[in-house]
Each structure stands twice: as structure tokens, then as C-alpha cells.
Amino acid sequence: MSLSKQRPAAVRVPAEVEAFLNDPAEVAAFTTIRPDGSPHVAPVRFTFDPAAAVARVMTVATSRKARNLLAAPGSRVALCQVHGFTWVTLEGTGTVVDDPARVTLGAGLYAKRYWSAPPNPPGRVVIEIAVDRVLHLNT
């Protein structure tokens, strides 16, 4: 297991980890914390920009994951992508963003990774995760 605990802009991701995180066949488990302190885990598609140390999850403002972050701005979150005994976890602080330019950027990155546009329901937002820790095994 590897652990990188640095400022977001300084997160370094080995090429094999980046390749694993860009595999369009994979999804991740996204963990946020509910207001009562219990974890909420949901499968999600996501993108990761290692140069900016930002992961993005498209969703709607009324989703449980977004409501958890809106109830506690700056909360810690985790994305964990697993394939067999290979896994990568991205940890950091999550922010719900409704700025149209940033939502459009998130949707464009999603379309590039998954080869199709994400759903576009009313209230669409992007959760931006300032990644400050990367853990991985067998990558």
C-alpha cells in the first residue's frame, strides 16, 4: 500500500494509478458523512485531474451525497475504485458546485472518460473533491 499525504497541488500519482483511474469500465464507491455521523456510500462515475488534484462527481443538488456536503461544507470524502485486488482511494474535502462553467467542465470531462454525456437533470451540480491523499494497492 502507498500513502501520499500532501497539499492538493502537490499530490503525485504514479502513471499506473492514473491509468487505472481513467479506465472507463470502472466506477467508484463515493463516501460522504450524513448529518447524524453515519457514512453514506454510493456507486458513482467520476473523473480525476491529477495536475489539479481534483476529482469530480456529477449529481443533483437534492441527492443524499450533495445534501451531506451542503450540511457540512468542507467535509472529508473518499472515492474508492476497486477491480479485484487492485484499488485506489482518493481522499479530500468535497464541495458542491453549481457554477454553470464548472458544471459544464465536469460534464465534459465525464463525457471524455466514459464516452457519453452524463445525465442532465434539473438541479445538476458537480461535487469537486480537493484530493490531498491517495492510497493504492497492486497498481
C-alpha positions as protocol buffer text, in pm:
chain_id: "A"
residue {
  index: 1
  type: MET
  ca { x: 0 y: 0 z: 0 }
}
residue {
  index: 2
  type: SER
  ca { x: 117 y: 351 z: -81 }
}
residue {
  index: 3
  type: LEU
  ca { x: 13 y: 663 z: 102 }
}
residue {
  index: 4
  type: SER
  ca { x: 60 y: 1019 z: -13 }
}
residue {
  index: 5
  type: LYS
  ca { x: -40 y: 1288 z: 239 }
}
residue {
  index: 6
  type: GLN
  ca { x: 35 y: 1626 z: 87 }
}
residue {
  index: 7
  type: ARG
  ca { x: -128 y: 1953 z: -8 }
}
residue {
  index: 8
  type: PRO
  ca { x: -372 y: 1908 z: -301 }
}
residue {
  index: 9
  type: ALA
  ca { x: -148 y: 2079 z: -557 }
}
residue {
  index: 10
  type: ALA
  ca { x: 140 y: 1851 z: -454 }
}
residue {
  index: 11
  type: VAL
  ca { x: -39 y: 1518 z: -488 }
}
residue {
  index: 12
  type: ARG
  ca { x: 170 y: 1289 z: -703 }
}
residue {
  index: 13
  type: VAL
  ca { x: 5 y: 1000 z: -880 }
}
residue {
  index: 14
  type: PRO
  ca { x: 212 y: 729 z: -1050 }
}
residue {
  index: 15
  type: ALA
  ca { x: 130 y: 672 z: -1417 }
}
residue {
  index: 16
  type: GLU
  ca { x: -13 y: 325 z: -1349 }
}
residue {
  index: 17
  type: VAL
  ca { x: -250 y: 470 z: -1086 }
}
residue {
  index: 18
  type: GLU
  ca { x: -360 y: 743 z: -1325 }
}
residue {
  index: 19
  type: ALA
  ca { x: -425 y: 485 z: -1597 }
}
residue {
  index: 20
  type: PHE
  ca { x: -633 y: 275 z: -1357 }
}
residue {
  index: 21
  type: LEU
  ca { x: -835 y: 582 z: -1254 }
}
residue {
  index: 22
  type: ASN
  ca { x: -908 y: 662 z: -1619 }
}
residue {
  index: 23
  type: ASP
  ca { x: -1043 y: 318 z: -1711 }
}
residue {
  index: 24
  type: PRO
  ca { x: -1396 y: 386 z: -1845 }
}
residue {
  index: 25
  type: ALA
  ca { x: -1513 y: 38 z: -1740 }
}
residue {
  index: 26
  type: GLU
  ca { x: -1471 y: 120 z: -1371 }
}
residue {
  index: 27
  type: VAL
  ca { x: -1683 y: 306 z: -1117 }
}
residue {
  index: 28
  type: ALA
  ca { x: -1607 y: 401 z: -758 }
}
residue {
  index: 29
  type: ALA
  ca { x: -1772 y: 392 z: -420 }
}
residue {
  index: 30
  type: PHE
  ca { x: -1816 y: 752 z: -300 }
}
residue {
  index: 31
  type: THR
  ca { x: -1837 y: 804 z: 75 }
}
residue {
  index: 32
  type: THR
  ca { x: -1978 y: 1113 z: 246 }
}
residue {
  index: 33
  type: ILE
  ca { x: -2091 y: 1159 z: 604 }
}
residue {
  index: 34
  type: ARG
  ca { x: -2459 y: 1212 z: 690 }
}
residue {
  index: 35
  type: PRO
  ca { x: -2556 y: 1480 z: 942 }
}
residue {
  index: 36
  type: ASP
  ca { x: -2604 y: 1206 z: 1204 }
}
residue {
  index: 37
  type: GLY
  ca { x: -2240 y: 1099 z: 1158 }
}
residue {
  index: 38
  type: SER
  ca { x: -2310 y: 776 z: 971 }
}
residue {
  index: 39
  type: PRO
  ca { x: -2142 y: 706 z: 636 }
}
residue {
  index: 40
  type: HIS
  ca { x: -2329 y: 721 z: 308 }
}
residue {
  index: 41
  type: VAL
  ca { x: -2169 y: 514 z: 31 }
}
residue {
  index: 42
  type: ALA
  ca { x: -2290 y: 527 z: -329 }
}
residue {
  index: 43
  type: PRO
  ca { x: -2152 y: 392 z: -657 }
}
residue {
  index: 44
  type: VAL
  ca { x: -2053 y: 678 z: -889 }
}
residue {
  index: 45
  type: ARG
  ca { x: -1875 y: 758 z: -1209 }
}
residue {
  index: 46
  type: PHE
  ca { x: -1610 y: 1025 z: -1162 }
}
residue {
  index: 47
  type: THR
  ca { x: -1315 y: 1199 z: -1320 }
}
residue {
  index: 48
  type: PHE
  ca { x: -976 y: 1281 z: -1173 }
}
residue {
  index: 49
  type: ASP
  ca { x: -740 y: 1559 z: -1280 }
}
residue {
  index: 50
  type: PRO
  ca { x: -405 y: 1473 z: -1119 }
}
residue {
  index: 51
  type: ALA
  ca { x: -242 y: 1801 z: -1225 }
}
residue {
  index: 52
  type: ALA
  ca { x: -505 y: 2000 z: -1034 }
}
residue {
  index: 53
  type: ALA
  ca { x: -557 y: 1725 z: -769 }
}
residue {
  index: 54
  type: VAL
  ca { x: -934 y: 1748 z: -825 }
}
residue {
  index: 55
  type: ALA
  ca { x: -1183 y: 1465 z: -862 }
}
residue {
  index: 56
  type: ARG
  ca { x: -1533 y: 1540 z: -986 }
}
residue {
  index: 57
  type: VAL
  ca { x: -1867 y: 1362 z: -940 }
}
residue {
  index: 58
  type: MET
  ca { x: -2174 y: 1471 z: -1135 }
}
residue {
  index: 59
  type: THR
  ca { x: -2501 y: 1461 z: -941 }
}
residue {
  index: 60
  type: VAL
  ca { x: -2802 y: 1674 z: -846 }
}
residue {
  index: 61
  type: ALA
  ca { x: -2826 y: 1910 z: -551 }
}
residue {
  index: 62
  type: THR
  ca { x: -3104 y: 1702 z: -395 }
}
residue {
  index: 63
  type: SER
  ca { x: -2901 y: 1379 z: -385 }
}
residue {
  index: 64
  type: ARG
  ca { x: -2801 y: 1245 z: -44 }
}
residue {
  index: 65
  type: LYS
  ca { x: -2429 y: 1289 z: -124 }
}
residue {
  index: 66
  type: ALA
  ca { x: -2477 y: 1656 z: -216 }
}
residue {
  index: 67
  type: ARG
  ca { x: -2704 y: 1724 z: 82 }
}
residue {
  index: 68
  type: ASN
  ca { x: -2445 y: 1569 z: 314 }
}
residue {
  index: 69
  type: LEU
  ca { x: -2180 y: 1810 z: 186 }
}
residue {
  index: 70
  type: LEU
  ca { x: -2413 y: 2109 z: 188 }
}
residue {
  index: 71
  type: ALA
  ca { x: -2494 y: 2035 z: 554 }
}
residue {
  index: 72
  type: ALA
  ca { x: -2122 y: 2031 z: 645 }
}
residue {
  index: 73
  type: PRO
  ca { x: -1916 y: 2235 z: 397 }
}
residue {
  index: 74
  type: GLY
  ca { x: -1555 y: 2124 z: 368 }
}
residue {
  index: 75
  type: SER
  ca { x: -1628 y: 1770 z: 490 }
}
residue {
  index: 76
  type: ARG
  ca { x: -1390 y: 1484 z: 419 }
}
residue {
  index: 77
  type: VAL
  ca { x: -1495 y: 1242 z: 146 }
}
residue {
  index: 78
  type: ALA
  ca { x: -1345 y: 938 z: -24 }
}
residue {
  index: 79
  type: LEU
  ca { x: -1368 y: 779 z: -367 }
}
residue {
  index: 80
  type: CYS
  ca { x: -1253 y: 417 z: -390 }
}
residue {
  index: 81
  type: GLN
  ca { x: -1222 y: 241 z: -725 }
}
residue {
  index: 82
  type: VAL
  ca { x: -1172 y: -136 z: -700 }
}
residue {
  index: 83
  type: HIS
  ca { x: -1105 y: -407 z: -954 }
}
residue {
  index: 84
  type: GLY
  ca { x: -1028 y: -743 z: -794 }
}
residue {
  index: 85
  type: PHE
  ca { x: -738 y: -686 z: -557 }
}
residue {
  index: 86
  type: THR
  ca { x: -636 y: -361 z: -727 }
}
residue {
  index: 87
  type: TRP
  ca { x: -772 y: -44 z: -572 }
}
residue {
  index: 88
  type: VAL
  ca { x: -715 y: 329 z: -547 }
}
residue {
  index: 89
  type: THR
  ca { x: -872 y: 559 z: -290 }
}
residue {
  index: 90
  type: LEU
  ca { x: -878 y: 937 z: -336 }
}
residue {
  index: 91
  type: GLU
  ca { x: -947 y: 1134 z: -18 }
}
residue {
  index: 92
  type: GLY
  ca { x: -1002 y: 1505 z: 32 }
}
residue {
  index: 93
  type: THR
  ca { x: -1257 y: 1775 z: 101 }
}
residue {
  index: 94
  type: GLY
  ca { x: -1575 y: 1788 z: -103 }
}
residue {
  index: 95
  type: THR
  ca { x: -1761 y: 2093 z: -229 }
}
residue {
  index: 96
  type: VAL
  ca { x: -2094 y: 2110 z: -410 }
}
residue {
  index: 97
  type: VAL
  ca { x: -2061 y: 2349 z: -705 }
}
residue {
  index: 98
  type: ASP
  ca { x: -2349 y: 2489 z: -911 }
}
residue {
  index: 99
  type: ASP
  ca { x: -2147 y: 2740 z: -1115 }
}
residue {
  index: 100
  type: PRO
  ca { x: -2252 y: 2670 z: -1477 }
}
residue {
  index: 101
  type: ALA
  ca { x: -1897 y: 2688 z: -1615 }
}
residue {
  index: 102
  type: ARG
  ca { x: -1765 y: 2437 z: -1362 }
}
residue {
  index: 103
  type: VAL
  ca { x: -2065 y: 2205 z: -1406 }
}
residue {
  index: 104
  type: THR
  ca { x: -2005 y: 2218 z: -1783 }
}
residue {
  index: 105
  type: LEU
  ca { x: -1635 y: 2141 z: -1729 }
}
residue {
  index: 106
  type: GLY
  ca { x: -1728 y: 1845 z: -1508 }
}
residue {
  index: 107
  type: ALA
  ca { x: -1975 y: 1715 z: -1768 }
}
residue {
  index: 108
  type: GLY
  ca { x: -1717 y: 1749 z: -2045 }
}
residue {
  index: 109
  type: LEU
  ca { x: -1453 y: 1557 z: -1851 }
}
residue {
  index: 110
  type: TYR
  ca { x: -1712 y: 1289 z: -1769 }
}
residue {
  index: 111
  type: ALA
  ca { x: -1804 y: 1256 z: -2140 }
}
residue {
  index: 112
  type: LYS
  ca { x: -1435 y: 1225 z: -2231 }
}
residue {
  index: 113
  type: ARG
  ca { x: -1373 y: 945 z: -1977 }
}
residue {
  index: 114
  type: TYR
  ca { x: -1696 y: 749 z: -2027 }
}
residue {
  index: 115
  type: TRP
  ca { x: -1752 y: 823 z: -2398 }
}
residue {
  index: 116
  type: SER
  ca { x: -2103 y: 954 z: -2335 }
}
residue {
  index: 117
  type: ALA
  ca { x: -2252 y: 1263 z: -2176 }
}
residue {
  index: 118
  type: PRO
  ca { x: -2374 y: 1239 z: -1817 }
}
residue {
  index: 119
  type: PRO
  ca { x: -2743 y: 1276 z: -1741 }
}
residue {
  index: 120
  type: ASN
  ca { x: -2861 y: 1638 z: -1741 }
}
residue {
  index: 121
  type: PRO
  ca { x: -3150 y: 1652 z: -1493 }
}
residue {
  index: 122
  type: PRO
  ca { x: -3274 y: 1977 z: -1338 }
}
residue {
  index: 123
  type: GLY
  ca { x: -3056 y: 2080 z: -1045 }
}
residue {
  index: 124
  type: ARG
  ca { x: -2739 y: 1920 z: -1183 }
}
residue {
  index: 125
  type: VAL
  ca { x: -2426 y: 2010 z: -987 }
}
residue {
  index: 126
  type: VAL
  ca { x: -2070 y: 1886 z: -969 }
}
residue {
  index: 127
  type: ILE
  ca { x: -1904 y: 1775 z: -648 }
}
residue {
  index: 128
  type: GLU
  ca { x: -1541 y: 1882 z: -659 }
}
residue {
  index: 129
  type: ILE
  ca { x: -1302 y: 1694 z: -434 }
}
residue {
  index: 130
  type: ALA
  ca { x: -972 y: 1862 z: -345 }
}
residue {
  index: 131
  type: VAL
  ca { x: -766 y: 1544 z: -327 }
}
residue {
  index: 132
  type: ASP
  ca { x: -494 y: 1552 z: -63 }
}
residue {
  index: 133
  type: ARG
  ca { x: -438 y: 1181 z: -5 }
}
residue {
  index: 134
  type: VAL
  ca { x: -401 y: 893 z: -249 }
}
residue {
  index: 135
  type: LEU
  ca { x: -384 y: 533 z: -130 }
}
residue {
  index: 136
  type: HIS
  ca { x: -339 y: 238 z: -366 }
}
residue {
  index: 137
  type: LEU
  ca { x: -257 y: -129 z: -383 }
}
residue {
  index: 138
  type: ASN
  ca { x: -146 y: -352 z: -670 }
}
residue {
  index: 139
  type: THR
  ca { x: -146 y: -75 z: -933 }
}
